[in-house]
Amino acid sequence: MSKKNKATFPQKGMDKTTLLEELKGLKKDDADWRGGRNFAYVYFAGDEILDTVKEAYGMCFSENALNPTAFPSLRKMEADVIAMCANLLGGDDAVTGSLTSGGTESILMAVKTARAWGKKIKGIEHPEIIVASTVHPAFHKACYYFGLKAVVVPVGEDFLAQPEAMKAEINENTVLLVASAPSYPQGVIDPIVEVAAIAKEYDLLCHVDACVGGFFLPFLKKIKSDLPDFDFKIDGVTSISADIHKYGYAAKGASVVLYKNATLRKFQFYVYTEWSGGIYGSPAISGTRPGGAIAGAWAALKFIGMEGYVQLVQRTLSVRAKVEEALEDISELKIFGKPDMSILCLGGVGVDIYEVGDELAVKGWLIDRQQNPASLHLTLTPTHEKSIDAFILDLHQAVKKAKQLTLNKLSNQLQVKTVKGLSKVLPDSMFEKFQKFAAKYSDVGGKRSAAMYGMMGDLQAAGNLDEMILDFLDKLMSEE
Ligand SMILES: Cc1ncc(COP(=O)(O)O)c(C=O)c1O
């Protein structure tokens, strides 16, 4: 079926000026990260860092780390990055790792390594990992891809992983325990000392997901000495993931997965020796690996340095302090848990927090909505220094407006009830049609999604949520 405006392959090349104008036009509705109006996805710490990283990226734009012997520069920079990160994260000389394309790839690799380790060392054929309910979905993705079972343990009321409950799930198939530093949803550091001690007691691997905290917590520790350890300094921690493209301020496509020693890292590698194209060895998931991302990561760490990162953390903390001060006057909002760094999870008290999110979105703020519990997610960076006062003003107004929207909310609830009721009485085929309608109604690309979140929460019980999200993703990916 042909769709209006769907791109066809260009017959002739376009001139550069027109092409770049078109690209500029495409970007006009993108999130304004430069102005600090996004609270997710882009970590920006000013033009000086950005330009330096960009220049380094550009210098290695075409180089490919697939064959490190062809580009000794990439090999050297990659080795430097891994060594610098190991040093930062409490590793001794034995700690080593790989540079990957991002947190998800680092986590996929840590889980795949645990699977291979379990099979070789313990003969485990049906491996299981134990994670807290707040763990990043990349662990579930890893289990799905590599055929492991993820045993999910609920977090406590403080949103922290519960070591004893995790321990109770250990069986003869367990290969790995996971803790987060911090977890993404509420920004709290799991009790890593306890989780790692249990892993050690049972001779299991223990992974710390420091994807978002790996380049924040070590610098925060210089300011707040009572911050708990989270890294290789803790006995029992066997691997760590940390994203340089988050608070490391590198270009997208840079994370490290580090292992206690090279023996463990070997379980991650892939080798195929029978290929007519030659012997093929690959450290992680990607074959071709962009030289630019490696150079960008190397440049960011060296350009900013320990003192620079500590200053960036300090600036981010001052943004957080402003938000916390403002919340003292907004009784309808509360912070969930006791966040350890720069992530705040806001819930509503007598106000629909999704409506607050919608009001902020209408004013041009990009904030993610979360569920279980319903909340808004703020990832703070130094860039928010310039926007936080305006944000706080809008936040006050958004809460006021959201309260006035009680009527709307009631009608949303009625819609949810109708959906729930329909799922019980309609035959599957008709309900599918209705889901399509609901996906449309949820306003892809639009600003308001409170109704959709409400609906999702209730549809979960009907067991059709996965299907609906798949439809939704399909629709997003085929948007013209
Ligand atoms: C704690 C945590 N783990 C893993 C990831 C996944 O990282 P990426 O999006 O780079 O794959 C994230 C991303 O926000 C995260 O916060």
The ligand as a MOL file (V3000), in Angstrom:
LIG
                    3D

  0  0  0     0  0            999 V3000
M  V30 BEGIN CTAB
M  V30 COUNTS 16 16 0 0 0
M  V30 BEGIN ATOM
M  V30 1 C 20.8340 2.5660 34.7440 0
M  V30 2 C 20.8440 2.4390 33.2490 0
M  V30 3 N 21.2640 1.3070 32.6710 0
M  V30 4 C 21.3060 1.1630 31.3380 0
M  V30 5 C 20.9110 2.1640 30.4850 0
M  V30 6 C 20.9260 1.9390 28.9910 0
M  V30 7 O 21.8250 2.7890 28.3450 0
M  V30 8 P 21.7370 3.0900 26.7640 0
M  V30 9 O 20.4810 3.8590 26.5490 0
M  V30 10 O 22.9820 3.8580 26.5000 0
M  V30 11 O 21.7220 1.7930 26.0540 0
M  V30 12 C 20.4460 3.3650 31.0410 0
M  V30 13 C 19.9660 4.4470 30.1990 0
M  V30 14 O 19.4430 5.4440 30.6400 0
M  V30 15 C 20.4230 3.5120 32.4540 0
M  V30 16 O 20.0060 4.6480 33.0410 0
M  V30 END ATOM
M  V30 BEGIN BOND
M  V30 1 1 1 2
M  V30 2 1 2 3
M  V30 3 2 2 15
M  V30 4 2 3 4
M  V30 5 1 4 5
M  V30 6 1 5 6
M  V30 7 2 5 12
M  V30 8 1 6 7
M  V30 9 1 7 8
M  V30 10 2 8 9
M  V30 11 1 8 10
M  V30 12 1 8 11
M  V30 13 1 12 13
M  V30 14 1 12 15
M  V30 15 2 13 14
M  V30 16 1 15 16
M  V30 END BOND
M  V30 END CTAB
M  END
